Amino acid sequence: MHPGNISSAAGRIHEAMDELQAAWLSANDHWRDGSSESILENRLKPMEHEVRTALPAISHLLQVLQQAKRELEE
């Protein structure tokens, strides 16, 4: 996989998470019950944690791959 593909994929993941959070905030203005709380606690919060944990790891992987590519080109 080309490093640029990894970078653009990470950007899309970040944007998608931001869009999901915005949509949730909008929905939450009108929908507050046990089901919405369950979705928030059991789906959205864990997903946000996973994404926020994964993005720095993806960034680090990208740096390692770029360094390896430079070393191979020497």
Secondary structure as UniProt FT lines:
FT   HELIX           3..28
FT   TURN            29..30
FT   HELIX           34..39
FT   HELIX           40..44
FT   HELIX           45..73
//
